[in-house]
């Protein structure tokens, strides 16, 4: 059995944390018929509390705007896009502005290539 990379391990922990929180999870790649993406890009959204981070992410992904404020612990989204015939995967981690779980935020940073 091959050893899991640090990135795969961090990603797995994020997904488990995401599931434990019980929020929506967008995953176009879970379909067995989905082709493998050519490239995966991860975007981690960080900033001060109550500044609209989650609103921007949900507007981008779902074209929806939530009027009421719901504090975010951590949200993980995955969506595939077809660009010029190639499949690309975008992963978005929407972090809390309050940082109640510093360890979870560190996992986010471990899985990002550039800051």
LOTOR-982645 format. One line per field, with one value per residue: residue number from 0; residue in three letters; x, y, z of N, C-alpha, C in turn. Coordinates in steps of 0.001 Angstrom, whole numbers, always signed. Example, Ala and Ser with C-alpha at 12.3 -4.5 7.8 and 13.67 -1.06 7.14 Angstrom:
2
seq: (0 | 1)
type: (Ala | Ser)
npx: (+13190 | +12850)
npy: (-5690 | -2250)
npz: (+7800 | +7080)
capx: (+12300 | +13670)
capy: (-4500 | -1060)
capz: (+7800 | +7140)
cpx: (+13200 | +12900)
cpy: (-3300 | +30)
cpz: (+7800 | +7870)
This chain:
115
seq: (0 | 1 | 2 | 3 | 4 | 5 | 6 | 7 | 8 | 9 | 10 | 11 | 12 | 13 | 14 | 15 | 16 | 17 | 18 | 19 | 20 | 21 | 22 | 23 | 24 | 25 | 26 | 27 | 28 | 29 | 30 | 31 | 32 | 33 | 34 | 35 | 36 | 37 | 38 | 39 | 40 | 41 | 42 | 43 | 44 | 45 | 46 | 47 | 48 | 49 | 50 | 51 | 52 | 53 | 54 | 55 | 56 | 57 | 58 | 59 | 60 | 61 | 62 | 63 | 64 | 65 | 66 | 67 | 68 | 69 | 70 | 71 | 72 | 73 | 74 | 75 | 76 | 77 | 78 | 79 | 80 | 81 | 82 | 83 | 84 | 85 | 86 | 87 | 88 | 89 | 90 | 91 | 92 | 93 | 94 | 95 | 96 | 97 | 98 | 99 | 100 | 101 | 102 | 103 | 104 | 105 | 106 | 107 | 108 | 109 | 110 | 111 | 112 | 113 | 114)
type: (Unk | Unk | Unk | Unk | Unk | Unk | Unk | Unk | Unk | Unk | Unk | Unk | Unk | Unk | Unk | Unk | Unk | Unk | Unk | Unk | Unk | Unk | Unk | Unk | Unk | Unk | Unk | Unk | Unk | Unk | Unk | Unk | Unk | Unk | Unk | Unk | Unk | Unk | Unk | Unk | Unk | Unk | Unk | Unk | Unk | Unk | Unk | Unk | Unk | Unk | Unk | Unk | Unk | Unk | Unk | Unk | Unk | Unk | Unk | Unk | Unk | Unk | Unk | Unk | Unk | Unk | Unk | Unk | Unk | Unk | Unk | Unk | Unk | Unk | Unk | Unk | Unk | Unk | Unk | Unk | Unk | Unk | Unk | Unk | Unk | Unk | Unk | Unk | Unk | Unk | Unk | Unk | Unk | Unk | Unk | Unk | Unk | Unk | Unk | Unk | Unk | Unk | Unk | Unk | Unk | Unk | Unk | Unk | Unk | Unk | Unk | Unk | Unk | Unk | Unk)
npx: (+854 | +618 | +2124 | +322 | +393 | +1378 | -267 | -2556 | -3365 | -3955 | -6021 | -7919 | -8473 | -9606 | -11944 | -13230 | -13552 | -15202 | -17449 | -18186 | -19052 | -21342 | -22288 | -23171 | -21774 | -20095 | -19360 | -18273 | -16619 | -17108 | -18645 | -18586 | -18285 | -17002 | -14350 | -10804 | -9395 | -7374 | -5803 | -5619 | -6641 | -6260 | -7934 | -7689 | -9683 | -9299 | -9632 | -10812 | -13491 | -16973 | -16828 | -17698 | -16607 | -17605 | -19996 | -19122 | -17860 | -20025 | -21654 | -20075 | -19861 | -22519 | -24222 | -25833 | -27095 | -26846 | -28857 | -28925 | -26640 | -24453 | -22211 | -19059 | -17366 | -15619 | -15570 | -15646 | -15319 | -15706 | -15350 | -15772 | -14589 | -14992 | -12755 | -11866 | -12111 | -10698 | -10657 | -10795 | -10190 | -11461 | -10796 | -12101 | -11432 | -13062 | -12299 | -12761 | -13254 | -12824 | -11113 | -11487 | -10550 | -7482 | -5800 | -7151 | -7018 | -4270 | -4016 | -5275 | -3442 | -1262 | -2001 | -1867 | -254 | +831 | +1056)
npy: (-1183 | +2164 | +5021 | +7739 | +11073 | +14147 | +16200 | +14814 | +13642 | +15909 | +16956 | +14934 | +15121 | +17649 | +17210 | +15383 | +17027 | +18922 | +17360 | +16691 | +19098 | +19463 | +21007 | +22235 | +20491 | +20687 | +18630 | +17792 | +15893 | +13450 | +11729 | +8647 | +8626 | +10947 | +12595 | +12567 | +15499 | +17878 | +19683 | +20667 | +23293 | +25060 | +27279 | +29274 | +31020 | +33679 | +36008 | +38887 | +38571 | +38611 | +39912 | +39162 | +36957 | +34278 | +34853 | +35825 | +33536 | +31689 | +33070 | +33031 | +30227 | +29193 | +31144 | +32441 | +34476 | +34882 | +36405 | +36553 | +36498 | +33895 | +32465 | +31161 | +28126 | +26376 | +25899 | +23698 | +23420 | +21887 | +21983 | +21252 | +22450 | +22899 | +23856 | +24932 | +22293 | +20819 | +19406 | +21059 | +21340 | +23095 | +23864 | +25189 | +26584 | +27915 | +29808 | +30425 | +33672 | +34164 | +32271 | +29933 | +27375 | +26862 | +24774 | +23594 | +25617 | +25640 | +23195 | +23853 | +25656 | +23967 | +22532 | +24195 | +25562 | +28104 | +31210)
npz: (+0 | -872 | +653 | +2046 | +926 | +2563 | +1750 | +794 | +3183 | +4761 | +3230 | +3475 | +6222 | +6282 | +4837 | +6524 | +8787 | +7671 | +7115 | +9692 | +10696 | +9269 | +7134 | +3807 | +1027 | -1831 | -4453 | -7344 | -8322 | -7202 | -8617 | -10283 | -13048 | -13701 | -15348 | -14669 | -13286 | -15101 | -13744 | -10342 | -8338 | -5332 | -3244 | -475 | +1663 | +3721 | +6453 | +8322 | +10788 | +9791 | +7269 | +4791 | +3478 | +3194 | +1883 | -601 | -1637 | -1780 | -3541 | -5839 | -6346 | -6302 | -7160 | -5311 | -2648 | +746 | +3027 | +5840 | +8622 | +9205 | +11253 | +10237 | +10672 | +9295 | +5858 | +3094 | -306 | -3501 | -6929 | -10378 | -13504 | -16991 | -19323 | -22408 | -23314 | -21426 | -18133 | -15090 | -11623 | -8887 | -5601 | -2699 | +378 | +2965 | +5533 | +9062 | +10468 | +13107 | +14136 | +15902 | +15888 | +15669 | +14815 | +12680 | +10778 | +10310 | +9001 | +6623 | +5520 | +5156 | +2948 | +787 | -2048 | -2637 | -925)
capx: (+0 | +1412 | +1923 | -412 | +1179 | +916 | -1378 | -3731 | -3782 | -4585 | -7284 | -8833 | -8877 | -10513 | -13230 | -13865 | -13972 | -16319 | -18598 | -18572 | -19771 | -22670 | -22698 | -23241 | -20492 | -20216 | -18303 | -18597 | -15706 | -17464 | -19322 | -17610 | -18111 | -16278 | -12953 | -9820 | -9056 | -6023 | -5098 | -6425 | -6201 | -6907 | -8030 | -8048 | -10219 | -9095 | -9849 | -11474 | -14873 | -18095 | -16416 | -18308 | -15838 | -18511 | -20968 | -18462 | -17648 | -21321 | -22108 | -19265 | -20144 | -23938 | -24962 | -26819 | -26649 | -27528 | -29093 | -28622 | -25263 | -24235 | -20759 | -18417 | -16251 | -14804 | -16333 | -14810 | -16084 | -14941 | -16163 | -15004 | -14920 | -14449 | -12207 | -11236 | -12116 | -9953 | -11328 | -10014 | -10895 | -11215 | -11136 | -12140 | -11553 | -13544 | -11901 | -13416 | -12552 | -12544 | -10056 | -11703 | -9830 | -6221 | -5233 | -7820 | -6468 | -2930 | -4208 | -5570 | -2206 | -393 | -2451 | -1813 | +1076 | +1310 | +300)
capy: (+0 | +3393 | +5980 | +8943 | +12297 | +15109 | +16932 | +13950 | +13485 | +17167 | +17062 | +13987 | +15684 | +18761 | +16663 | +14840 | +18166 | +19506 | +16490 | +16753 | +20345 | +19210 | +22020 | +21782 | +20086 | +20565 | +17758 | +17290 | +14818 | +12205 | +10871 | +7724 | +8900 | +12202 | +12406 | +13150 | +16869 | +18129 | +20389 | +21053 | +24530 | +25272 | +28665 | +29384 | +32355 | +34077 | +37427 | +39264 | +38105 | +39426 | +40760 | +38699 | +35895 | +33182 | +35373 | +35881 | +32159 | +31111 | +33788 | +32519 | +28825 | +28847 | +32332 | +32726 | +35399 | +34654 | +37688 | +36514 | +36156 | +32607 | +32360 | +30021 | +27455 | +26118 | +25343 | +23155 | +23235 | +21376 | +22085 | +21064 | +23324 | +22489 | +25019 | +24518 | +20841 | +20209 | +19473 | +21651 | +21261 | +24192 | +23580 | +26429 | +26428 | +29170 | +29734 | +31307 | +34903 | +34179 | +31306 | +29148 | +26119 | +27172 | +23580 | +23411 | +26607 | +25177 | +22161 | +24552 | +26219 | +22873 | +21997 | +25257 | +25668 | +29489 | +32117)
capz: (+0 | -973 | +1743 | +1665 | +1033 | +3564 | +1143 | +802 | +4569 | +5172 | +2505 | +4098 | +7505 | +6010 | +4428 | +7727 | +9596 | +6944 | +7314 | +11100 | +10905 | +8727 | +6168 | +2418 | +455 | -3277 | -4941 | -8673 | -8680 | -6536 | -9578 | -10866 | -14472 | -13889 | -15734 | -13755 | -13686 | -15587 | -12691 | -9191 | -7691 | -4035 | -2812 | +932 | +1904 | +5118 | +6699 | +9572 | +10866 | +9304 | +6148 | +3550 | +2824 | +2821 | +916 | -1912 | -2089 | -2168 | -4742 | -6942 | -6631 | -6435 | -7581 | -4267 | -1602 | +2020 | +3701 | +7277 | +8973 | +9855 | +11447 | +9599 | +11341 | +8112 | +4748 | +2034 | -1535 | -4637 | -8142 | -11605 | -14626 | -18280 | -20015 | -23671 | -23412 | -20318 | -16837 | -14001 | -10343 | -7957 | -4212 | -1927 | +1826 | +3539 | +6948 | +10026 | +10807 | +14542 | +14410 | +17115 | +15740 | +14984 | +14183 | +11388 | +9849 | +9930 | +7989 | +5359 | +4995 | +4726 | +1669 | -220 | -2652 | -2589 | -53)
cpx: (+895 | +1103 | +1194 | +490 | +588 | -290 | -2660 | -4272 | -4504 | -5944 | -8328 | -9352 | -9845 | -11895 | -13959 | -14360 | -15212 | -17580 | -19102 | -19376 | -21178 | -23159 | -22723 | -21847 | -20704 | -19065 | -18711 | -17741 | -16075 | -18198 | -18301 | -17347 | -17328 | -14838 | -12024 | -9478 | -7608 | -5193 | -6085 | -5816 | -6970 | -6807 | -8472 | -8449 | -10093 | -9346 | -10557 | -12912 | -15859 | -17709 | -16959 | -17547 | -16756 | -19522 | -20372 | -18288 | -18963 | -21890 | -21373 | -19686 | -21597 | -24803 | -26116 | -26223 | -27494 | -27635 | -28675 | -27187 | -25231 | -22725 | -20212 | -17360 | -15224 | -15685 | -15347 | -15695 | -15152 | -15857 | -15256 | -15530 | -14290 | -14043 | -11427 | -11077 | -11383 | -10725 | -10354 | -10855 | -10476 | -11684 | -11056 | -12332 | -11886 | -13310 | -12667 | -12584 | -12151 | -11421 | -10280 | -10963 | -8522 | -5612 | -5857 | -7278 | -5069 | -3019 | -4503 | -4286 | -1253 | -744 | -2429 | -385 | +1654 | +434 | +642)
cpy: (+1240 | +4311 | +7198 | +10144 | +13197 | +15870 | +16102 | +13784 | +14737 | +17317 | +16141 | +14518 | +16844 | +18253 | +16091 | +15968 | +18789 | +18692 | +16567 | +18013 | +20235 | +20258 | +21429 | +21453 | +19867 | +19715 | +17165 | +16087 | +13490 | +11243 | +9941 | +7989 | +10180 | +11917 | +13052 | +14559 | +16972 | +18782 | +20733 | +22295 | +24689 | +26741 | +28659 | +30827 | +32656 | +35574 | +37645 | +38740 | +39128 | +40379 | +40281 | +37615 | +34780 | +33631 | +35412 | +34479 | +31547 | +31789 | +33261 | +31100 | +28556 | +29971 | +32627 | +33718 | +35174 | +35975 | +37673 | +36060 | +34828 | +32459 | +31061 | +29442 | +27140 | +25449 | +24844 | +22871 | +22706 | +21424 | +21924 | +21985 | +22751 | +23746 | +24520 | +22999 | +20114 | +20397 | +20020 | +21583 | +22424 | +23759 | +24889 | +26078 | +27806 | +29095 | +30738 | +32560 | +34959 | +33246 | +30532 | +27812 | +26366 | +25967 | +23339 | +24391 | +26193 | +24075 | +22780 | +25044 | +25133 | +22390 | +23027 | +25374 | +27069 | +30294 | +33536)
cpz: (+0 | +205 | +1215 | +1845 | +2110 | +3036 | +1167 | +2213 | +5064 | +4504 | +3119 | +5430 | +7308 | +5638 | +5640 | +8624 | +8978 | +7180 | +8746 | +11400 | +10335 | +7751 | +4766 | +1918 | -1029 | -3781 | -6276 | -9027 | -8032 | -7474 | -10222 | -12342 | -14743 | -14300 | -14708 | -14222 | -14147 | -14493 | -11583 | -8568 | -6392 | -3671 | -1356 | +1185 | +3394 | +5250 | +8018 | +9582 | +10306 | +8164 | +4804 | +2813 | +2314 | +1777 | -490 | -2475 | -2567 | -3409 | -5973 | -7334 | -6999 | -6971 | -6620 | -3282 | -358 | +2755 | +5169 | +7513 | +9715 | +10017 | +10854 | +10521 | +10271 | +7075 | +3700 | +830 | -2616 | -5850 | -9353 | -12695 | -15883 | -19026 | -21224 | -23758 | -22300 | -19016 | -15797 | -12732 | -9453 | -6580 | -3445 | -461 | +2377 | +5047 | +7798 | +10251 | +12265 | +14947 | +15707 | +17092 | +14989 | +14276 | +12811 | +10360 | +9391 | +8886 | +6632 | +4720 | +4509 | +3327 | +541 | -745 | -2522 | -1650 | -460)
